[in-house]
Amino acid sequence: MSAKIKDFISKLHLGVLAVAFTTLSIQLFPISRHASSWNRFLRKTSETLIQVNTVKKMNEDSKDVLTVMICNGDVFETKFKTNN
């Protein structure tokens, strides 16, 4: 192969990589915004739940489960189990 063809192929690879990276970034932007919003909602819900006396008695895993259930729209009455 001549030097011009090798140079063209390397520039072509670089161009394809740039287009692929840009396309992937554009597609991931809405997902990252949604994840950021979800994490902010989880944090605020968790901070609010800590103020409830029954929740204060729960272990961390149970608090996390309750927080996720609330954020997912849990509409049934949950019976709490406490570790006494």
C-alpha positions as CSV (number, residue, x, y, z in Angstrom):
1,M,0.0,0.0,0.0
2,S,1.1,3.5,-0.7
3,A,1.6,6.1,2.0
4,K,-1.4,8.1,0.8
5,I,-3.8,5.1,1.1
6,K,-2.5,4.3,4.6
7,D,-2.9,7.9,5.6
8,F,-6.5,7.9,4.2
9,I,-7.4,4.7,6.0
10,S,-6.0,6.0,9.3
11,K,-8.0,9.3,8.9
12,L,-11.1,7.3,8.0
13,H,-10.7,5.2,11.2
14,L,-10.3,8.3,13.2
15,G,-13.4,9.9,11.6
16,V,-15.5,6.7,12.2
17,L,-14.4,6.6,15.8
18,A,-15.3,10.3,16.3
19,V,-18.8,9.8,14.8
20,A,-19.4,6.6,16.9
21,F,-18.3,8.4,20.1
22,T,-20.5,11.4,19.4
23,T,-23.5,9.2,18.6
24,L,-23.0,7.2,21.8
25,S,-22.6,10.4,23.9
26,I,-25.8,11.9,22.4
27,Q,-27.8,8.7,23.1
28,L,-26.5,8.4,26.7
29,F,-27.3,12.0,27.7
30,P,-31.0,11.4,28.4
31,I,-30.2,8.3,30.4
32,S,-27.7,10.1,32.5
33,R,-30.1,13.0,33.2
34,H,-32.8,10.5,34.2
35,A,-30.3,8.7,36.5
36,S,-29.3,12.0,38.1
37,S,-32.9,12.9,38.7
38,W,-33.7,9.4,40.2
39,N,-30.7,9.6,42.5
40,R,-31.7,13.1,43.7
41,F,-35.3,11.8,44.4
42,L,-33.9,8.8,46.3
43,R,-31.7,11.0,48.4
44,K,-34.5,13.4,49.3
45,T,-36.9,10.6,50.1
46,S,-34.4,8.9,52.3
47,E,-33.7,12.1,54.2
48,T,-37.4,12.6,54.8
49,L,-37.9,9.0,56.0
50,I,-35.2,9.3,58.6
51,Q,-37.5,11.7,60.5
52,V,-40.1,8.9,61.0
53,N,-39.7,7.1,64.4
54,T,-40.5,3.7,63.0
55,V,-38.0,4.1,60.2
56,K,-35.3,5.1,62.7
57,K,-35.5,1.6,64.2
58,M,-35.0,-0.1,60.8
59,N,-31.7,-1.4,59.5
60,E,-30.0,0.3,56.5
61,D,-31.1,-2.3,54.0
62,S,-34.7,-2.1,55.0
63,K,-34.6,1.7,54.8
64,D,-33.2,1.4,51.3
65,V,-35.9,-1.0,50.2
66,L,-38.6,1.3,51.6
67,T,-37.1,4.3,49.9
68,V,-37.0,2.5,46.5
69,M,-40.6,1.2,47.0
70,I,-41.8,4.8,47.6
71,C,-39.9,6.1,44.7
72,N,-41.4,3.4,42.5
73,G,-44.9,4.5,43.5
74,D,-45.7,1.8,46.1
75,V,-49.4,2.5,47.0
76,F,-50.2,-0.3,49.4
77,E,-49.8,0.0,53.2
78,T,-46.5,-1.5,54.3
79,K,-46.3,-3.2,57.7
80,F,-42.9,-2.3,59.2
81,K,-40.8,-4.9,61.0
82,T,-38.4,-3.5,63.5
83,N,-35.4,-5.0,65.1
84,N,-36.0,-4.7,68.9
